[in-house]
Amino acid sequence: MTKNEVLKSWVEQYSGPLLTRAVYLLSNRTEAEDMVQDVFLAAFSSYDSFEGKSQPLTWLNAILNRKAADFYRKKYKSEPRINLDHFFDETGSWKNNDVLNDWNVSDPESELLDNKDFNKMLEECLEDLPSRWKIPVKMYYLQEKKAPEVSQELQISATNLWKILQRSRMQLRECLDNNWFANL
């Protein structure tokens, strides 16, 4: 088969799985579709470097992961700074100490993680995070990447990563307090 025929068959076979993965990584279908197109363009350009030692989907996923890391790196670097006035006053003290209180849930893990409505609300709260926070949170908690790897991919310090994760957890907590636990 010629290069064009092989790549055409790859587009037909692997567009679906790549798009599913890209939507998961980017949380935006339009951006994910664009990225999958970029993956196939990159695969076409570097087809000669594909040695066939792995499955084509594995190779295409590796390209997708690099494209997603580049996307987040660029997006992370270009967005404006996050304002924390919502959580802290001018002296740096908590505006609302409720974020320090425990939730009153009898068995949070078994009940909440099995609850489809809770999971939907958690997803919505995640999507409401500023992308400067959402990106590291997804990489660290959902993709289960180690902190050094996340820091390296986003080109941020470990201290900055921990601050972002902490602030994200606070905002997620507030979102869940207001949209889930307040309604119990």
BALOBA-1460 file (C-alpha; in Angstrom, 3 decimals):
// residues 184
<rec num="1" residu="m" x="0.000" y="0.000" z="0.000"/>
<rec num="2" residu="t" x="1.119" y="3.520" z="-0.684"/>
<rec num="3" residu="k" x="1.630" y="6.109" z="2.035"/>
<rec num="4" residu="n" x="-1.609" y="7.861" z="1.038"/>
<rec num="5" residu="e" x="-3.591" y="4.619" z="1.161"/>
<rec num="6" residu="v" x="-2.186" y="3.690" z="4.567"/>
<rec num="7" residu="l" x="-2.943" y="7.107" z="6.006"/>
<rec num="8" residu="k" x="-6.434" y="7.083" z="4.513"/>
<rec num="9" residu="s" x="-7.128" y="3.747" z="6.214"/>
<rec num="10" residu="w" x="-5.730" y="5.137" z="9.487"/>
<rec num="11" residu="v" x="-8.046" y="8.139" z="9.259"/>
<rec num="12" residu="e" x="-10.994" y="5.787" z="8.770"/>
<rec num="13" residu="q" x="-9.933" y="3.394" z="11.547"/>
<rec num="14" residu="y" x="-8.543" y="5.708" z="14.204"/>
<rec num="15" residu="s" x="-10.400" y="9.027" z="13.934"/>
<rec num="16" residu="g" x="-13.019" y="7.885" z="16.462"/>
<rec num="17" residu="p" x="-10.648" y="6.703" z="19.200"/>
<rec num="18" residu="l" x="-8.368" y="9.707" z="18.702"/>
<rec num="19" residu="l" x="-11.305" y="12.113" z="18.876"/>
<rec num="20" residu="t" x="-12.590" y="10.472" z="22.058"/>
<rec num="21" residu="r" x="-9.156" y="10.827" z="23.661"/>
<rec num="22" residu="a" x="-8.747" y="14.406" z="22.420"/>
<rec num="23" residu="v" x="-12.149" y="15.439" z="23.813"/>
<rec num="24" residu="y" x="-11.137" y="13.916" z="27.142"/>
<rec num="25" residu="l" x="-7.829" y="15.801" z="27.108"/>
<rec num="26" residu="l" x="-9.194" y="19.154" z="25.931"/>
<rec num="27" residu="s" x="-12.805" y="19.191" z="27.175"/>
<rec num="28" residu="n" x="-13.787" y="20.961" z="23.977"/>
<rec num="29" residu="r" x="-15.047" y="19.030" z="20.954"/>
<rec num="30" residu="t" x="-14.169" y="21.694" z="18.372"/>
<rec num="31" residu="e" x="-10.598" y="22.021" z="19.635"/>
<rec num="32" residu="a" x="-10.376" y="18.227" z="19.829"/>
<rec num="33" residu="e" x="-11.482" y="17.840" z="16.203"/>
<rec num="34" residu="d" x="-8.856" y="20.382" z="15.127"/>
<rec num="35" residu="m" x="-6.219" y="18.548" z="17.126"/>
<rec num="36" residu="v" x="-7.084" y="15.186" z="15.545"/>
<rec num="37" residu="q" x="-6.659" y="16.794" z="12.124"/>
<rec num="38" residu="d" x="-3.280" y="18.122" z="13.284"/>
<rec num="39" residu="v" x="-2.341" y="14.604" z="14.430"/>
<rec num="40" residu="f" x="-3.035" y="13.177" z="10.987"/>
<rec num="41" residu="l" x="-1.138" y="16.030" z="9.312"/>
<rec num="42" residu="a" x="1.831" y="15.358" z="11.585"/>
<rec num="43" residu="a" x="1.545" y="11.633" z="10.890"/>
<rec num="44" residu="f" x="1.567" y="12.330" z="7.155"/>
<rec num="45" residu="s" x="4.622" y="14.582" z="7.487"/>
<rec num="46" residu="s" x="6.557" y="12.132" z="9.623"/>
<rec num="47" residu="y" x="5.219" y="8.881" z="8.181"/>
<rec num="48" residu="d" x="8.706" y="7.776" z="7.163"/>
<rec num="49" residu="s" x="9.756" y="7.801" z="10.831"/>
<rec num="50" residu="f" x="7.044" y="5.273" z="11.739"/>
<rec num="51" residu="e" x="8.987" y="2.032" z="12.037"/>
<rec num="52" residu="g" x="6.015" y="-0.227" z="12.698"/>
<rec num="53" residu="k" x="7.389" y="-1.344" z="16.075"/>
<rec num="54" residu="s" x="4.116" y="-0.278" z="17.688"/>
<rec num="55" residu="q" x="0.522" y="-0.269" z="16.589"/>
<rec num="56" residu="p" x="-0.447" y="2.718" z="14.438"/>
<rec num="57" residu="l" x="-2.944" y="3.874" z="17.096"/>
<rec num="58" residu="t" x="-0.189" y="3.853" z="19.717"/>
<rec num="59" residu="w" x="1.973" y="6.032" z="17.492"/>
<rec num="60" residu="l" x="-0.934" y="8.369" z="16.692"/>
<rec num="61" residu="n" x="-1.802" y="8.612" z="20.411"/>
<rec num="62" residu="a" x="1.789" y="9.592" z="21.160"/>
<rec num="63" residu="i" x="1.489" y="12.372" z="18.575"/>
<rec num="64" residu="l" x="-1.843" y="13.401" z="20.113"/>
<rec num="65" residu="n" x="-0.340" y="13.529" z="23.607"/>
<rec num="66" residu="r" x="2.504" y="15.749" z="22.400"/>
<rec num="67" residu="k" x="0.032" y="18.010" z="20.586"/>
<rec num="68" residu="a" x="-2.124" y="18.239" z="23.737"/>
<rec num="69" residu="a" x="0.910" y="19.073" z="25.877"/>
<rec num="70" residu="d" x="1.897" y="21.795" z="23.390"/>
<rec num="71" residu="f" x="-1.682" y="23.092" z="23.376"/>
<rec num="72" residu="y" x="-1.815" y="23.315" z="27.165"/>
<rec num="73" residu="r" x="1.667" y="24.763" z="27.429"/>
<rec num="74" residu="k" x="0.740" y="27.522" z="24.991"/>
<rec num="75" residu="k" x="-2.657" y="28.098" z="26.595"/>
<rec num="76" residu="y" x="-1.220" y="28.068" z="30.101"/>
<rec num="77" residu="k" x="1.428" y="30.617" z="29.208"/>
<rec num="78" residu="s" x="-0.964" y="32.960" z="27.391"/>
<rec num="79" residu="e" x="-3.852" y="33.326" z="29.839"/>
<rec num="80" residu="p" x="-4.059" y="36.223" z="32.268"/>
<rec num="81" residu="r" x="-3.227" y="35.815" z="35.935"/>
<rec num="82" residu="i" x="-5.905" y="34.420" z="38.227"/>
<rec num="83" residu="n" x="-7.519" y="36.756" z="40.737"/>
<rec num="84" residu="l" x="-7.902" y="35.246" z="44.207"/>
<rec num="85" residu="d" x="-9.941" y="38.100" z="45.684"/>
<rec num="86" residu="h" x="-12.894" y="35.718" z="45.797"/>
<rec num="87" residu="f" x="-11.195" y="33.599" z="48.492"/>
<rec num="88" residu="f" x="-8.927" y="36.014" z="50.371"/>
<rec num="89" residu="d" x="-9.235" y="39.542" z="51.703"/>
<rec num="90" residu="e" x="-6.589" y="42.257" z="51.364"/>
<rec num="91" residu="t" x="-4.710" y="40.904" z="54.411"/>
<rec num="92" residu="g" x="-4.523" y="37.396" z="52.941"/>
<rec num="93" residu="s" x="-7.073" y="35.954" z="55.377"/>
<rec num="94" residu="w" x="-9.919" y="33.687" z="54.331"/>
<rec num="95" residu="k" x="-13.055" y="35.600" z="53.410"/>
<rec num="96" residu="n" x="-15.212" y="32.573" z="54.118"/>
<rec num="97" residu="n" x="-14.028" y="29.991" z="56.646"/>
<rec num="98" residu="d" x="-16.630" y="27.473" z="55.427"/>
<rec num="99" residu="v" x="-14.038" y="25.961" z="53.070"/>
<rec num="100" residu="l" x="-12.313" y="24.637" z="56.168"/>
<rec num="101" residu="n" x="-15.384" y="22.771" z="57.463"/>
<rec num="102" residu="d" x="-16.089" y="19.088" z="56.773"/>
<rec num="103" residu="w" x="-18.984" y="17.949" z="54.635"/>
<rec num="104" residu="n" x="-21.606" y="15.988" z="56.495"/>
<rec num="105" residu="v" x="-21.688" y="12.839" z="54.402"/>
<rec num="106" residu="s" x="-22.012" y="9.426" z="56.041"/>
<rec num="107" residu="d" x="-19.919" y="7.464" z="53.519"/>
<rec num="108" residu="p" x="-18.696" y="9.928" z="50.897"/>
<rec num="109" residu="e" x="-16.714" y="7.556" z="48.719"/>
<rec num="110" residu="s" x="-19.269" y="4.842" z="48.152"/>
<rec num="111" residu="e" x="-22.271" y="7.132" z="47.943"/>
<rec num="112" residu="l" x="-20.906" y="10.022" z="45.920"/>
<rec num="113" residu="l" x="-18.686" y="8.238" z="43.436"/>
<rec num="114" residu="d" x="-21.543" y="5.932" z="42.486"/>
<rec num="115" residu="n" x="-23.994" y="8.804" z="42.106"/>
<rec num="116" residu="k" x="-24.316" y="9.851" z="38.451"/>
<rec num="117" residu="d" x="-25.801" y="13.236" z="39.365"/>
<rec num="118" residu="f" x="-22.901" y="13.994" z="41.704"/>
<rec num="119" residu="n" x="-20.377" y="12.976" z="39.052"/>
<rec num="120" residu="k" x="-22.117" y="15.237" z="36.542"/>
<rec num="121" residu="m" x="-21.973" y="18.148" z="38.993"/>
<rec num="122" residu="l" x="-18.311" y="17.437" z="39.705"/>
<rec num="123" residu="e" x="-17.607" y="17.497" z="35.957"/>
<rec num="124" residu="e" x="-19.434" y="20.822" z="35.634"/>
<rec num="125" residu="c" x="-17.455" y="22.242" z="38.550"/>
<rec num="126" residu="l" x="-14.231" y="21.032" z="36.929"/>
<rec num="127" residu="e" x="-15.181" y="22.714" z="33.675"/>
<rec num="128" residu="d" x="-15.854" y="25.964" z="35.553"/>
<rec num="129" residu="l" x="-12.254" y="26.106" z="36.764"/>
<rec num="130" residu="p" x="-10.060" y="28.621" z="34.975"/>
<rec num="131" residu="s" x="-8.091" y="26.725" z="32.330"/>
<rec num="132" residu="r" x="-4.874" y="27.711" z="34.093"/>
<rec num="133" residu="w" x="-6.122" y="25.539" z="36.931"/>
<rec num="134" residu="k" x="-8.176" y="22.986" z="34.997"/>
<rec num="135" residu="i" x="-5.225" y="21.861" z="32.912"/>
<rec num="136" residu="p" x="-2.961" y="20.891" z="35.839"/>
<rec num="137" residu="v" x="-5.902" y="19.382" z="37.771"/>
<rec num="138" residu="k" x="-6.832" y="17.120" z="34.862"/>
<rec num="139" residu="m" x="-3.242" y="16.126" z="34.263"/>
<rec num="140" residu="y" x="-2.549" y="15.400" z="37.934"/>
<rec num="141" residu="y" x="-5.833" y="13.896" z="39.137"/>
<rec num="142" residu="l" x="-7.534" y="12.497" z="36.033"/>
<rec num="143" residu="q" x="-4.543" y="11.459" z="33.932"/>
<rec num="144" residu="e" x="-2.701" y="10.545" z="37.156"/>
<rec num="145" residu="k" x="0.547" y="12.092" z="36.022"/>
<rec num="146" residu="k" x="3.185" y="12.654" z="38.676"/>
<rec num="147" residu="a" x="3.814" y="16.201" z="39.876"/>
<rec num="148" residu="p" x="7.287" y="16.469" z="38.280"/>
<rec num="149" residu="e" x="5.856" y="15.386" z="34.927"/>
<rec num="150" residu="v" x="3.005" y="17.917" z="35.113"/>
<rec num="151" residu="s" x="5.427" y="20.659" z="36.164"/>
<rec num="152" residu="q" x="7.758" y="19.804" z="33.313"/>
<rec num="153" residu="e" x="5.036" y="19.604" z="30.655"/>
<rec num="154" residu="l" x="3.516" y="22.925" z="31.717"/>
<rec num="155" residu="q" x="6.915" y="24.457" z="32.438"/>
<rec num="156" residu="i" x="5.920" y="25.576" z="35.934"/>
<rec num="157" residu="s" x="7.627" y="25.098" z="39.275"/>
<rec num="158" residu="a" x="6.540" y="22.391" z="41.681"/>
<rec num="159" residu="t" x="5.541" y="25.102" z="44.168"/>
<rec num="160" residu="n" x="3.351" y="26.774" z="41.562"/>
<rec num="161" residu="l" x="1.745" y="23.430" z="40.718"/>
<rec num="162" residu="w" x="0.882" y="22.742" z="44.377"/>
<rec num="163" residu="k" x="-0.595" y="26.246" z="44.756"/>
<rec num="164" residu="i" x="-2.708" y="25.734" z="41.626"/>
<rec num="165" residu="l" x="-3.927" y="22.346" z="42.836"/>
<rec num="166" residu="q" x="-4.764" y="23.768" z="46.261"/>
<rec num="167" residu="r" x="-6.669" y="26.712" z="44.804"/>
<rec num="168" residu="s" x="-8.489" y="24.411" z="42.406"/>
<rec num="169" residu="r" x="-9.584" y="22.172" z="45.241"/>
<rec num="170" residu="m" x="-10.900" y="25.226" z="47.107"/>
<rec num="171" residu="q" x="-12.907" y="26.374" z="44.099"/>
<rec num="172" residu="l" x="-14.183" y="22.852" z="43.445"/>
<rec num="173" residu="r" x="-15.212" y="22.598" z="47.074"/>
<rec num="174" residu="e" x="-17.111" y="25.867" z="46.908"/>
<rec num="175" residu="c" x="-18.810" y="24.855" z="43.672"/>
<rec num="176" residu="l" x="-19.876" y="21.512" z="45.140"/>
<rec num="177" residu="d" x="-20.982" y="23.207" z="48.380"/>
<rec num="178" residu="n" x="-23.183" y="25.620" z="46.460"/>
<rec num="179" residu="n" x="-24.483" y="23.272" z="43.776"/>
<rec num="180" residu="w" x="-24.625" y="19.881" z="45.462"/>
<rec num="181" residu="f" x="-24.383" y="19.854" z="49.232"/>
<rec num="182" residu="a" x="-26.574" y="22.935" z="49.718"/>
<rec num="183" residu="n" x="-29.374" y="21.013" z="48.003"/>
<rec num="184" residu="l" x="-29.173" y="17.904" z="50.217"/>
